[in-house]
């Protein structure tokens, strides 16, 4: 439980171990709670890409994700989609 004396709870009220800090810092630092989330999302995304034979358009439609968001996440997570595509495609 986190308590503060203000009306709005912000990142600066949180411990650094869970992504807290000042608003100016902007991004969560490595080693915080977001790393496991990225790793779990990457595992899910790899399985979804495999299920769609590397076809990101199909994956986007199937899971209701915009194609631009999907492509951005694939790039950020450094996933090589070509390894999932069948030879005949």
Helices and strands as residue ranges (DSSP letters): G 11-13, G 16-18, G 23-25, H 33-51, H 56-63, H 67-76, G 81-84
